[in-house]
C-alpha cells in the first residue's frame, strides 16, 4: 500500500460537516442558567433540544469542540437489533423484562428516526438494511434461534441468509451466512451532529466549546458547575460525557471513572475507488456487522465511492498503524480487491459498563446518560430525551428499563490493562470461531468428491 496520505486523526465524517472549523461556540457561558448540560454529543444535544423546546433556559458545555467526540466519529448505522438482544435478555433477565427492553429499544430506534426524517437530506439518512454475518454454521443456527424467539415482537421482520444469499449483499466468502435486518438505516454522523446542533440553537439553548468542567458542587436545585475561568449557578445539571468522562473532577467524575470503562473504537475510510472495485465487494449498499466479539463493521460512504470499515475495538494504535492493520482486515474479507489507499484513519471513545446496558438516571440533582456500550447512535438520542423528561416531568414518565445507576465495577487491574486482557481473550475466541468455519468448509469439500482436498 502506498503512503495513505490521511489527515491524522481527522474523521471522514468531518469532511462535509463543520465540526472542527466552527468557531461560533467560543463565547463564555452564562453565570446563571436553569440547566447545564455537560457533553455536546448526541445524548447531551438531545437533552438540550428537548429542554429548550419546552422553554427551559439551557446551556451546553463541551471540553473539546461541540460534536467532536464519538457521536461524529462512529460507523453511522441505525437499527434496534432487537432480534439479537431479545433471546440473550430473556435468558439473563426472563421473558417479561426482555420484552420490555425490546419495546424500549424499538421506541428508541423510532424516536431517532422521527427526528432524522424531519431533515433526511441534512443527515444523510438512507434505508439500506443491515447484515449480521455469522463466522460458522453454529452462529447461523444461533441467529435462527434468536429470530424465532423474537418473531412476536412489533418489529420489521428479519430473515436468515445462507452463504450464497449473504453474497447477494456483500461479496465475501468469509462467512457461513447471517441475518438480514431490513429495518436498519445509515446516516452521516458528522452531518447528523451538525443538524442536531443547529436544532438546539434554533430552540434557544446556548453552546460553548473548550469549556471543561472540573466539578459540580451544591445540592439539587442549587448547583454550581465550575471549570477553568467560569462558574455557573444552575438548578439542574446533566452529564452526558460517556467515553470522555476522564476529565471530570469531584464526586461526579469519581463515579463515572469508577463505573465506566472507556474503550477505543477504530475506523478507516479508503480513498475514492473505481466503481468496478466497489462492485467487486458490494452487490448492494448494505451495511455489514459480523459476529466476532471484536466485531467488524463494513459499509459504503454516502456517495458509494469509498469503503468504510471499523474493527479492532479496544486496541490503541496510531493513525498509521490503524490504516495498515484495518486495510489488511478489508483485504482478508475481499481478496479480489486491488490494493487501495486509505485517506482517513481515526478513533473514538465508547464507554462499557459491567452489565453491558445503557443507563439514564438522576442522583443528587444531577442527571446522567452513561454506558451505551457502542449502541449510542440509536440510544443516545432517545436517552437524552428521557433524562430531560425525567428531570422536569418525572410523574409523567413511564418506568424505563435503563433508569438505574451504572453498577459498580469490582476492583480490577488498571482499566487499560483490563481492556487489553479482554481484547486478547476475544481475539482467541474469534480465531476459534473462524477455525470452526474452516473445518466445516473442509468437511463439505470431503463430502463432495469433486472438491479440492489439499487444504484439509
GUTINU-64250 format. One record per residue: x, y negated, z negated of N, C-alpha, C in turn. Coordinates in pm, whole numbers, padded with zeros to 5 digits, always signed. Last residue first. Example, Ala and Ser with C-alpha at 12.3 -4.5 7.8 and 13.67 -1.06 7.14 Angstrom:
<recs>
+01285+00225-00708+01367+00106-00714+01290-00003-00787;+01319+00569-00780+01230+00450-00780+01320+00330-00780;
</recs>
This chain:
<recs>
-00726+02954-00340-00784+03022-00456-00680+03100-00533;-00625+02860-00106-00625+02767-00219-00679+02833-00346;-00664+03068+00078-00529+03040+00030-00524+02946-00090;-00902+03127+00194-00879+03177+00059-00746+03131+00000;-01154+02976+00398-01013+02993+00366-00996+03034+00221;-01446+03168+00505-01383+03053+00439-01238+03080+00404;-01563+03393+00598-01502+03305+00697-01428+03188+00632;-01679+03518+00376-01555+03572+00431-01487+03480+00531;-01791+03378+00103-01810+03356+00246-01681+03400+00316;-01708+03420-00147-01834+03484-00111-01867+03466+00036;-01487+03259-00152-01467+03404-00156-01593+03479-00115;-01609+03009-00158-01532+03047-00039-01509+03199-00035;-01720+03016-00415-01807+03005-00298-01734+03046-00171;-01491+03020-00571-01580+03136-00572-01671+03134-00450;-01398+02760-00514-01316+02875-00480-01402+03001-00473;-01598+02606-00625-01575+02599-00481-01494+02719-00433;-01562+02670-00896-01689+02702-00830-01672+02703-00678;-01308+02562-00935-01327+02706-00950-01456+02752-00882;-01367+02295-00900-01275+02359-00806-01286+02510-00814;-01535+02256-01122-01589+02242-00987-01499+02311-00885;-01346+02298-01325-01460+02388-01314-01524+02378-01177;-01178+02082-01288-01125+02217-01264-01238+02318-01250;-01352+01882-01375-01313+01885-01234-01257+02023-01198;-01365+01946-01646-01488+01945-01567-01456+01952-01418;-01096+01913-01718-01158+02046-01730-01285+02054-01645;-01069+01639-01680-00989+01730-01598-01047+01872-01603;-01243+01550-01880-01275+01525-01740-01196+01617-01649;-01104+01625-02110-01234+01686-02083-01276+01665-01938;-00878+01455-02079-00863+01601-02084-00994+01670-02050;-00998+01203-02093-00925+01243-01972-00910+01394-01965;-01094+01209-02357-01188+01207-02246-01120+01248-02115;-00848+01199-02493-00935+01315-02507-01034+01323-02391;-00764+00942-02415-00683+01059-02377-00766+01187-02388;-00965+00790-02538-00950+00786-02393-00870+00907-02343;-00912+00842-02807-01039+00888-02749-01029+00892-02597;-00657+00719-02826-00673+00861-02856-00800+00917-02793;-00713+00452-02762-00618+00527-02679-00635+00677-02701;-00885+00387-02973-00934+00383-02835-00843+00465-02745;-00704+00413-03186-00822+00499-03180-00879+00504-03039;-00523+00209-03129-00475+00348-03130-00593+00444-03119;-00690-00011-03156-00625+00013-03027-00577+00157-03018;-00765+00009-03428-00863+00033-03322-00799+00060-03188;-00566+00207-03648-00589+00079-03581-00673+00101-03455;-00769+00485-03765-00645+00430-03715-00671+00286-03670;-01035+00401-03997-00975+00470-03884-00831+00425-03865;-01305+00423-04216-01166+00381-04200-01098+00467-04093;-01613+00424-04021-01527+00474-04130-01386+00421-04111;-01816+00144-03933-01721+00247-03893-01645+00297-04015;-02156+00078-03999-02016+00059-04031-01933+00177-03981;-02396-00005-03746-02348+00084-03852-02198+00067-03874;-02539-00321-03706-02442-00228-03650-02392-00137-03762;-02883-00344-03816-02742-00384-03818-02653-00278-03754;-03159-00326-03583-03090-00277-03703-02945-00325-03700;-03340-00321-03358-03336-00429-03457-03279-00379-03589;-03385-00136-03164-03248-00186-03175-03233-00296-03280;-03646-00078-03146-03559+00033-03182-03416-00015-03208;-03856-00330-03282-03761-00287-03181-03677-00172-03233;-04189-00388-03347-04068-00329-03401-03979-00280-03287;-04306-00695-03204-04320-00550-03224-04186-00496-03272;-04344-01014-03342-04255-00918-03277-04295-00775-03309;-04476-01204-03480-04534-01164-03352-04455-01055-03283;-04323-01262-03700-04451-01195-03723-04512-01144-03593;-04101-01405-03604-04085-01265-03645-04218-01192-03662;-04024-01631-03432-04161-01581-03445-04159-01434-03489;-03753-01692-03452-03850-01802-03452-03993-01754-03475;-03601-01463-03452-03564-01570-03545-03670-01678-03554;-03717-01307-03254-03709-01252-03390-03680-01362-03492;-03676-01460-03027-03812-01444-03080-03810-01396-03224;-03397-01429-03005-03456-01562-03013-03596-01556-03072;-03376-01155-02980-03321-01217-03101-03375-01359-03116;-03503-01117-02729-03558-01057-02850-03505-01124-02976;-03334-01249-02550-03472-01297-02569-03529-01244-02699;-03112-01083-02586-03102-01226-02613-03239-01287-02636;-03214-00841-02497-03188-00856-02641-03163-01001-02679;-03235-00897-02217-03352-00860-02296-03329-00884-02445;-02968-00948-02152-03070-01047-02125-03193-01021-02212;-02846-00704-02239-02810-00833-02299-02915-00940-02273;-02942-00484-02088-02984-00500-02226-02952-00639-02282;-02834-00507-01825-02979-00495-01850-03013-00539-01991;-02565-00551-01871-02632-00625-01765-02783-00617-01778;-02467-00381-02079-02510-00517-02109-02584-00589-01999;-02372-00131-02134-02500-00142-02064-02556-00283-02072;-02143-00107-02288-02129-00102-02143-02258-00112-02066;-02234-00136-02552-02171-00011-02509-02166+00004-02357;-02339-00348-02687-02422-00290-02581-02355-00171-02513;-02275-00489-02940-02252-00348-02914-02339-00288-02806;-02512-00736-03048-02379-00677-03050-02383-00531-03007;-02645-01026-03155-02661-00928-03049-02524-00867-03029;-02772-01173-03453-02662-01105-03384-02716-01022-03268;-02843-01464-03647-02885-01356-03558-02765-01300-03482;-02839-01565-03981-02763-01559-03857-02813-01440-03775;-02965-01543-04225-02998-01657-04141-02923-01663-04010;-02872-01299-04324-02838-01425-04391-02858-01545-04300;-02920-01146-04021-02861-01126-04153-02819-01262-04208;-03099-00981-03768-03077-01107-03841-03024-01074-03980;-03017-00810-03457-03068-00816-03593-03034-00952-03655;-02966-00578-03225-03008-00717-03232-03078-00735-03366;-02751-00342-03069-02818-00390-03190-02849-00539-03177;-02704-00038-02875-02701-00183-02894-02781-00224-03017;-02520+00258-02956-02651+00194-02940-02637+00044-02956;-02327+00430-03052-02339+00411-02908-02473+00347-02870;-02277+00434-03322-02392+00511-03276-02418+00498-03126;-02051+00268-03341-02045+00405-03392-02157+00491-03337;-02006+00082-03036-02048+00097-03174-02044+00245-03213;-01806-00127-02821-01868+00001-02853-01905+00003-03001;-01801-00387-02589-01794-00351-02731-01871-00223-02755;-01578-00492-02322-01707-00448-02373-01690-00410-02520;-01401-00726-02141-01408-00656-02269-01552-00621-02303;-01252-00684-01816-01345-00750-01908-01355-00666-02033;-01022-00747-01541-01076-00668-01652-01178-00750-01729;-00912-00719-01196-00948-00791-01318-01002-00695-01423;-00812-00797-00878-00792-00698-00984-00817-00769-01116;-00851-00837-00531-00889-00882-00665-00870-00766-00763;-00746-00711-00307-00740-00857-00314-00769-00909-00455;-00563-00445-00191-00650-00490-00299-00635-00641-00312;-00554-00284+00130-00504-00381+00034-00609-00408-00072;-00539+00067+00213-00600-00066+00216-00533-00156+00114;-00512+00354+00424-00470+00278+00307-00514+00133+00323;-00813+00494+00559-00678+00442+00574-00641+00370+00446;-01008+00766+00424-00982+00623+00442-00836+00598+00476;-01028+01031+00360-01043+00996+00501-01017+00848+00529;-01029+01060+00089-00900+01078+00158-00907+01042+00305;-01202+00938-00134-01218+00922+00011-01082+00939+00081;-01124+00994-00394-01263+01019-00356-01279+01023-00205;-00857+00919-00380-00889+01053-00423-01032+01091-00390;-00883+00653-00313-00834+00744-00209-00854+00890-00250;-00968+00560-00566-01056+00549-00449-01014+00646-00340;-00737+00614-00719-00864+00679-00753-00960+00675-00634;-00554+00441-00601-00531+00585-00589-00658+00662-00623;-00670+00202-00686-00664+00232-00542-00643+00380-00520;-00621+00221-00957-00760+00232-00912-00767+00255-00762;-00338+00189-00954-00399+00311-01006-00544+00328-00958;-00290-00066-00836-00227+00055-00783-00302+00181-00826;-00442-00241-00993-00465-00233-00849-00409-00104-00792;-00324-00197-01245-00465-00165-01223-00493-00149-01074;-00068-00299-01202-00086-00157-01231-00228-00114-01205;-00138-00571-01159-00067-00495-01056-00085-00345-01078;-00258-00646-01401-00336-00653-01277-00270-00570-01167;-00172-00406-01660-00155-00531-01587-00239-00529-01461;-00393-00246-01894-00291-00244-01790-00283-00379-01723;-00551-00036-02120-00500-00171-02097-00385-00164-01997;-00827+00163-02093-00683+00158-02071-00641+00015-02039;-01098+00160-02109-01026+00188-02232-00876+00182-02217;-01169+00293-01789-01213+00212-01902-01140+00256-02029;-01111+00398-01537-01006+00393-01639-01041+00295-01751;-01292+00190-01299-01255+00317-01362-01152+00290-01470;-01471+00054-01029-01437+00043-01171-01401+00181-01223;-01473-00117-00721-01451+00008-00793-01411-00022-00936;-01591-00210-00405-01569-00249-00544-01568-00123-00629;-01501-00263-00077-01533-00162-00176-01496-00216-00313;-01641-00503+00152-01539-00459+00058-01592-00343-00025;-01857-00577+00302-01726-00578+00367-01613-00528+00278;-02117-00633+00217-02087-00499+00269-01953-00493+00342;-02179-00858+00078-02174-00873+00224-02135-00743+00294;-02161-00759-00189-02291-00801-00133-02291-00817+00018;-01949-00464-00178-01972-00606-00207-02104-00648-00144;-02050-00134-00280-02003-00229-00180-02027-00371-00230;-01931+00075-00551-02034+00006-00474-01969-00078-00366;-01878+00284-00830-01842+00251-00693-01959+00182-00626;-01722+00402-01121-01835+00328-01063-01791+00273-00929;-01627+00680-01320-01603+00598-01202-01734+00527-01165;-01583+00722-01679-01656+00732-01553-01602+00639-01446;-01473+00916-01881-01411+00791-01834-01460+00770-01691;-01650+01127-01843-01658+01050-01966-01587+00916-01947;-01810+01157-01525-01691+01158-01608-01721+01087-01739;-02026+01137-01361-02049+01195-01493-01920+01217-01571;-02036+00818-01178-02026+00963-01194-02033+01006-01340;-02228+00609-00979-02162+00621-01109-02154+00769-01140;-02278+00413-00694-02250+00545-00749-02181+00531-00884;-02513+00239-00486-02416+00241-00595-02397+00385-00643;-02542+00243-00131-02589+00292-00261-02478+00278-00365;-02568+00172+00150-02509+00084+00047-02558+00118-00093;-02487+00486+00311-02585+00384+00272-02518+00294+00167;-02250+00609+00360-02357+00628+00457-02467+00526+00436;-01926+00510+00301-02065+00486+00262-02159+00513+00379;-01680+00581+00424-01703+00607+00281-01850+00601+00242;-01694+00519+00689-01627+00644+00653-01656+00682+00508;-01800+00265+00683-01891+00375+00714-01825+00511+00693;-01567+00116+00627-01678+00117+00532-01767+00238+00558;-01423+00160+00863-01371+00209+00737-01480+00217+00631;-01581+00030+01050-01566+00174+01064-01505+00236+00939;-01559-00237+00969-01685-00167+00946-01670-00016+00961;-01254-00314+00792-01331-00297+00916-01456-00213+00890;-01265-00493+00478-01232-00375+00557-01310-00374+00688;-01121-00737+00271-01226-00704+00367-01177-00591+00458;-00952-00583-00011-00965-00686+00091-01078-00646+00186;-01136-00441-00291-01045-00435-00178-01049-00565-00099;-01139-00506-00631-01211-00525-00505-01108-00520-00393;-01148-00338-00950-01078-00396-00836-01177-00419-00723;-01160-00325-01310-01223-00326-01178-01126-00381-01074;-01196-00196-01643-01109-00236-01532-01181-00225-01398;-01256-00281-01982-01306-00220-01859-01228-00279-01742;-01144-00231-02311-01121-00297-02183-01179-00215-02069;-01329-00266-02604-01272-00173-02506-01259-00245-02373;-01369-00316-02950-01354-00375-02817-01279-00280-02725;-01594-00198-03167-01467-00153-03109-01456-00216-02969;-01741-00335-03460-01736-00325-03315-01597-00280-03270;-01701-00354-03736-01800-00259-03686-01802-00243-03534;-01501-00543-03795-01501-00414-03862-01586-00311-03788;-01567-00763-03642-01438-00696-03617-01434-00558-03681;-01814-00829-03758-01807-00785-03619-01675-00713-03589;-01739-00897-04025-01840-00795-03997-01826-00741-03856;-01553-01103-03987-01512-00979-04053-01609-00866-04021;-01712-01304-03870-01605-01240-03793-01561-01109-03853;-01879-01356-04093-01936-01316-03964-01830-01244-03880;-01700-01438-04291-01772-01312-04308-01831-01262-04177;-01422-01588-04106-01521-01580-04212-01590-01444-04215;-01391-01619-03741-01342-01608-03878-01455-01591-03977;-01350-01487-03414-01438-01542-03518-01378-01519-03655;-01195-01358-03227-01153-01489-03271-01236-01549-03382;-01314-01115-03157-01192-01112-03238-01149-01248-03288;-01531-01086-02993-01556-01133-03130-01430-01148-03213;-01583-00998-02737-01493-01112-02755-01507-01172-02895;-01779-00811-02706-01641-00766-02698-01538-00874-02717;-02002-01021-02868-01984-00882-02826-01836-00843-02822;-02115-01269-02916-01979-01264-02861-01936-01123-02820;-02341-01403-03022-02354-01310-02909-02219-01300-02838;-02509-01523-03291-02375-01482-03249-02391-01374-03142;-02697-01800-03373-02700-01670-03307-02559-01640-03258;-02828-01989-03644-02717-01958-03554-02737-01818-03498;-03030-02259-03771-03009-02120-03732-02884-02109-03646;-03005-02522-03847-03097-02435-03921-03066-02289-03896;-02684-02687-03872-02789-02619-03796-02881-02539-03889;-02417-02903-03819-02521-02863-03913-02637-02805-03834;-02095-02849-03705-02234-02865-03664-02326-02818-03776;-01789-02982-03634-01865-02921-03742-02012-02952-03715;-01472-02980-03460-01616-03003-03468-01675-02929-03587;-01200-02923-03452-01245-03052-03403-01395-03073-03405;-01242-02590-03444-01136-02691-03434-01193-02818-03372;-01555-02532-03617-01447-02496-03527-01343-02605-03524;-01842-02424-03788-01719-02501-03791-01617-02445-03693;-02166-02467-03875-02083-02396-03779-01958-02480-03755;-02363-02431-04148-02264-02519-04088-02171-02433-04003;-02713-02407-04233-02585-02351-04192-02492-02460-04143;-02979-02377-04363-02881-02485-04387-02741-02430-04360;-03128-02156-04299-03194-02286-04296-03100-02403-04316;-02935-01941-04496-03043-01952-04399-03114-02086-04411;-02629-02115-04591-02732-02011-04606-02842-02036-04505;-02274-02167-04540-02408-02204-04581-02500-02085-04593;-02069-02128-04240-02092-02140-04384-02239-02170-04411;-01881-01963-04008-02015-02015-04033-02038-02012-04183;-01568-02034-03834-01651-01967-03934-01787-02035-03944;-01464-02109-03582-01377-02047-03683-01458-01973-03789;-01538-02101-03242-01592-02113-03377-01501-02041-03475;-01408-02279-02969-01401-02160-03051-01452-02188-03191;-01479-02415-02703-01518-02451-02840-01524-02324-02925;-01470-02405-02423-01346-02423-02500-01376-02470-02643;-01789-02563-02339-01680-02467-02321-01561-02503-02408;-02122-02595-02406-01992-02652-02439-01884-02544-02430;-02449-02705-02324-02348-02601-02320-02210-02662-02333;-02784-02771-02443-02651-02819-02404-02551-02704-02413;-03117-02719-02310-03007-02686-02402-02877-02747-02351;-03317-02765-02119-03287-02869-02217-03177-02838-02316;-03371-02615-01898-03464-02602-02010-03435-02700-02122;-03152-02665-01742-03280-02723-01698-03384-02716-01810;-02963-02511-01882-02952-02658-01878-03085-02722-01842;-03063-02257-01821-03052-02301-01961-03043-02453-01967;-03035-02254-01544-03169-02243-01602-03169-02291-01747;-02759-02260-01518-02837-02372-01466-02978-02372-01524;-02702-02008-01631-02650-02131-01692-02731-02252-01647;-02823-01841-01444-02872-01841-01582-02826-01967-01655;-02663-01895-01223-02806-01928-01219-02864-01933-01359;-02417-01798-01322-02429-01937-01281-02576-01980-01278;-02481-01530-01359-02447-01611-01476-02458-01759-01442;-02527-01465-01084-02631-01445-01186-02604-01533-01308;-02280-01510-00970-02391-01595-00930-02508-01584-01028;-02140-01302-01104-02098-01442-01112-02210-01537-01079;-02277-01061-01036-02274-01111-01175-02232-01257-01188;-02497-00992-00801-02368-01058-00806-02356-01120-00945;-02660-00672-00834-02658-00817-00833-02514-00864-00822;-02858-00387-00741-02730-00452-00762-02748-00603-00762;-03085-00152-00895-03052-00263-00805-02914-00316-00837;-03319+00114-00910-03195+00052-00954-03156-00052-00851;-03510+00333-00864-03541+00206-00929-03415+00149-00994;-03405+00575-00776-03446+00475-00677-03464+00337-00740;-03150+00769-00856-03248+00685-00923-03284+00571-00829;-03046+01090-00793-03068+00959-00731-03180+00887-00804;-02795+01298-00915-02931+01249-00934-02941+01112-00872;-02594+01557-00763-02619+01447-00856-02766+01416-00868;-02309+01745-00650-02446+01697-00636-02468+01584-00732;-02045+01787-00692-02128+01905-00663-02274+01870-00638;-01791+01573-00549-01898+01603-00643-01980+01724-00596;-01610+01504-00356-01559+01513-00492-01666+01557-00594;-01647+01451-00095-01661+01591-00134-01621+01613-00280;-01831+01165+00018-01721+01223-00057-01752+01368-00090;-02002+00932+00122-01937+01042+00195-01810+01089+00124;-02313+00867-00015-02170+00836-00025-02093+00956+00027;-02562+00958+00101-02546+00826+00039-02399+00783+00042;-02531+01205+00200-02614+01115+00280-02616+00974+00222;-02398+01338+00001-02317+01283+00111-02400+01197+00206;-02612+01431-00145-02533+01321-00201-02450+01256-00091;-02688+01643+00019-02778+01527+00007-02705+01407-00052;-02476+01820-00021-02497+01761+00111-02587+01639+00105;-02510+01879-00294-02385+01822-00247-02404+01754-00112;-02846+01767-00380-02745+01869-00355-02616+01800-00312;-03001+01566-00623-02935+01573-00494-02841+01693-00489;-03312+01512-00776-03184+01580-00779-03129+01591-00637;-03468+01192-00821-03460+01322-00755-03320+01378-00767;-03711+00999-01007-03576+01024-00957-03578+01161-00889;-03982+00761-01018-03929+00898-01013-03786+00901-00958;-03994+00485-01238-03979+00528-01099-03920+00669-01093;-04187+00555-01533-04070+00501-01466-04063+00556-01325;-04313+00646-01793-04365+00550-01695-04247+00481-01626;-04243+00995-01844-04221+00854-01873-04273+00767-01759;-04256+01259-01778-04379+01199-01831-04364+01050-01856;-04000+01340-01707-04097+01313-01599-04225+01246-01649;-03793+01410-01872-03835+01269-01873-03945+01239-01772;-03728+01676-01838-03772+01633-01971-03831+01493-01971;-03639+01674-01573-03763+01744-01606-03818+01698-01741;-03397+01534-01604-03504+01480-01520-03638+01544-01555;-03250+01709-01763-03284+01576-01815-03397+01513-01736;-03227+01924-01584-03298+01943-01711-03340+01809-01770;-03074+01803-01385-03208+01855-01352-03290+01875-01479;-02841+01749-01527-02920+01638-01474-03062+01683-01441;-02759+02013-01577-02789+01924-01689-02873+01805-01645;-02708+02101-01318-02817+02163-01394-02856+02077-01514;-02489+01934-01267-02610+01922-01184-02729+01983-01258;-02310+02035-01456-02360+01898-01472-02483+01874-01386;-02265+02285-01342-02324+02277-01476-02379+02138-01501;-02139+02220-01102-02277+02269-01099-02343+02264-01236;-01958+01906-01145-01967+02051-01123-02114+02093-01130;-01981+01633-01159-01850+01688-01127-01854+01836-01098;-02242+01439-01018-02200+01545-01109-02068+01606-01063;-02341+01098-01007-02276+01211-00942-02221+01309-01044;-02611+00913-00965-02530+00963-01076-02471+01096-01031;-02677+00653-00743-02649+00795-00755-02567+00819-00880;-02929+00408-00715-02801+00447-00773-02793+00599-00779;-03077+00140-00518-03076+00269-00584-02937+00304-00633;-03091-00113-00414-03009-00015-00344-03028+00126-00396;-03214-00422-00386-03257-00290-00432-03184-00184-00351;-03036-00704-00480-03068-00613-00370-03102-00477-00428;-02961-01033-00568-03040-00915-00604-03073-00834-00479;-02805-01264-00584-02759-01152-00503-02834-01023-00530;-02902-01484-00710-02835-01384-00794-02784-01264-00715;-03029-01638-00522-02929-01703-00606-02848-01602-00685;-03217-01464-00419-03103-01502-00335-02991-01563-00418;-03406-01446-00630-03325-01329-00590-03204-01365-00507;-03542-01600-00845-03442-01656-00754-03351-01543-00704;-03725-01447-00975-03760-01588-00957-03661-01657-00863;-03604-01206-01008-03694-01220-00893-03745-01362-00876;-03470-01231-01248-03394-01232-01123-03483-01257-01003;-03683-01205-01434-03605-01329-01426-03533-01338-01292;-03769-00945-01378-03864-01057-01366-03790-01189-01355;-03536-00802-01443-03581-00809-01303-03679-00924-01283;-03532-00827-01719-03427-00895-01642-03466-00903-01495;-03770-00678-01772-03752-00815-01821-03648-00889-01739;-03725-00426-01675-03827-00508-01608-03816-00654-01649;-03527-00343-01857-03500-00346-01714-03598-00438-01642;-03672-00358-02097-03551-00439-02079-03518-00453-01931;-03872-00168-02055-03909-00308-02072-03790-00400-02050;-03709+00059-02050-03784+00023-01930-03827-00123-01938;-03620+00052-02315-03523+00040-02206-03591+00002-02075;-03863+00096-02447-03795-00033-02464-03690-00054-02355;-03923+00357-02366-04017+00249-02336-03948+00112-02346;-03703+00488-02477-03721+00487-02332-03814+00373-02291;-03757+00449-02748-03636+00389-02689-03647+00383-02537;-03992+00599-02769-03994+00455-02798-03872+00385-02739;-03895+00854-02704-03997+00793-02619-04004+00642-02642;-03719+00896-02918-03667+00893-02781-03766+00826-02687;-03897+00905-03130-03801+00795-03123-03746+00783-02981;-04029+01146-03051-04103+01021-03071-04011+00900-03061;-03834+01353-03030-03905+01304-02911-03978+01172-02930;-03520+01297-03206-03654+01350-03198-03730+01286-03082;-03257+01217-03204-03349+01144-03291-03490+01203-03295;-03114+01404-03039-03050+01339-03154-03151+01284-03255;-03281+01495-02840-03205+01594-02916-03148+01534-03044;-03373+01250-02746-03469+01344-02803-03398+01449-02887;-03139+01139-02641-03201+01078-02759-03302+01173-02826;-03100+01314-02422-02999+01302-02527-03058+01243-02654;-03333+01266-02275-03306+01401-02327-03204+01396-02440;-03305+00985-02215-03418+01038-02292-03386+01174-02354;-03087+00910-02058-03083+00884-02202-03191+00961-02279;-03145+00978-01793-03026+01033-01857-03031+01020-02009;-03381+00838-01743-03376+00982-01720-03258+01046-01793;-03312+00573-01781-03396+00639-01881-03388+00790-01868;-03163+00382-01648-03103+00514-01672-03180+00593-01777;-03238+00127-01574-03259+00165-01713-03195+00298-01749;-03026-00088-01391-03110+00031-01393-03124+00076-01537;-02791-00267-01205-02908-00274-01292-02989-00146-01279;-02452-00372-01173-02559-00276-01146-02669-00290-01249;-02203-00510-01192-02318-00571-01125-02428-00473-01088;-01965-00461-01324-01992-00389-01200-02111-00445-01123;-01837-00774-01462-01877-00634-01465-01910-00580-01326;-01787-01038-01516-01672-00954-01480-01710-00808-01461;-01970-01198-01634-01937-01229-01494-01822-01145-01443;-01982-01083-01885-02107-01099-01811-02083-01135-01665;-01731-01095-02005-01767-00973-01934-01895-00987-01851;-01678-01452-01964-01649-01322-02023-01700-01207-01939;-01756-01702-01867-01631-01644-01820-01595-01509-01876;-01972-01858-01940-01995-01749-01846-01870-01674-01804;-01767-02128-02005-01905-02081-02008-01924-01975-01899;-01439-02037-02104-01526-02103-02008-01667-02045-02018;-01411-01980-02454-01348-01998-02323-01437-02078-02232;-01581-01992-02668-01438-02012-02693-01360-02031-02565;-01883-02174-02642-01803-02060-02597-01655-02092-02620;-02209-02261-02756-02064-02278-02765-01995-02153-02711;-02508-02432-02699-02434-02307-02676-02285-02339-02677;-02784-02569-02878-02657-02586-02809-02584-02453-02805;-03122-02676-02889-03026-02567-02889-02897-02611-02822;-03437-02741-03011-03310-02804-02978-03197-02702-02997;-03712-02590-02868-03620-02586-02982-03485-02641-02940;-03901-02556-02668-03882-02689-02723-03790-02694-02843;-03903-02315-02547-04004-02335-02649-03988-02470-02719;-03678-02326-02393-03806-02327-02324-03923-02345-02419;-03481-02293-02586-03500-02425-02526-03634-02435-02454;-03515-02014-02638-03531-02115-02743-03562-02252-02684;-03462-01902-02386-03594-01883-02448-03619-01980-02562;-03199-01987-02341-03305-02018-02245-03442-02006-02310;-03059-01878-02557-03070-02024-02545-03183-02062-02450;-03080-01604-02492-03137-01655-02618-03159-01806-02609;-02939-01607-02248-03080-01567-02251-03148-01618-02378;-02687-01683-02338-02759-01772-02247-02907-01736-02243;-02622-01460-02500-02631-01594-02557-02709-01689-02469;-02630-01253-02304-02714-01249-02424-02732-01388-02483;-02446-01333-02100-02586-01311-02068-02675-01313-02192;-02236-01573-02277-02259-01467-02182-02407-01447-02162;-02138-01766-02460-02214-01806-02342-02210-01698-02236;-02134-01791-02799-02112-01694-02692-02200-01725-02573;-02357-01892-03025-02213-01873-03011-02190-01759-02913;-02596-02136-03059-02570-02004-03000-02421-01994-02972;-02764-02310-03307-02637-02295-03236-02627-02152-03186;-03055-02501-03349-02997-02367-03335-02868-02374-03255;-03089-02783-03406-03171-02681-03470-03100-02544-03468;-02805-02987-03491-02893-02926-03393-02975-02819-03464;-02547-03227-03522-02663-03161-03583-02754-03108-03472;-02343-03313-03365-02314-03293-03507-02427-03220-03578;-02298-03150-03041-02363-03244-03133-02326-03213-03278;-01974-03093-02880-02107-03051-02925-02168-03154-03020;-01816-03281-02614-01818-03230-02752-01960-03191-02793;-01796-03159-02272-01839-03258-02370-01838-03199-02511;-01740-02974-02073-01630-03017-02160-01672-03114-02269;-01888-02870-01871-01922-02826-02006-01821-02875-02109;-01802-02932-01621-01913-03013-01672-01954-02972-01813;-01612-02799-01483-01566-02878-01597-01678-02959-01662;-01584-02511-01317-01688-02602-01365-01643-02671-01493;-01404-02319-01236-01381-02456-01190-01480-02557-01247;-01479-02068-01328-01354-02125-01378-01338-02273-01345;-01739-02061-01198-01716-02021-01336-01593-02093-01390;-01919-02095-00955-01836-02195-01024-01822-02158-01171;-01891-01830-00719-01959-01891-00834-01864-01987-00904;-01757-01681-00534-01871-01759-00486-01950-01823-00601;-01549-01573-00686-01521-01625-00552-01632-01717-00504;-01606-01442-00913-01588-01586-00925-01564-01652-00789;-01607-01175-00849-01737-01242-00862-01724-01393-00877;-01345-01091-00864-01403-01112-00733-01530-01195-00742;-01166-01253-01131-01264-01157-01081-01312-01192-00940;-00825-01293-01177-00945-01362-01132-01045-01263-01074;-00581-01214-01267-00697-01157-01334-00828-01221-01287;-00420-01258-00961-00407-01225-01102-00531-01159-01158;-00536-01254-00687-00515-01374-00769-00516-01338-00917;-00351-01022-00478-00469-01066-00551-00433-01181-00645;-00161-00898-00312-00188-01040-00298-00312-01089-00368;-00059-00637-00270-00204-00662-00266-00241-00809-00258;+00184-00531-00054+00163-00625-00164+00017-00668-00164;+00054-00218+00080+00130-00342+00086+00106-00425-00040;+00086+00120+00000+00000+00000+00000+00088-00124+00000;
</recs>
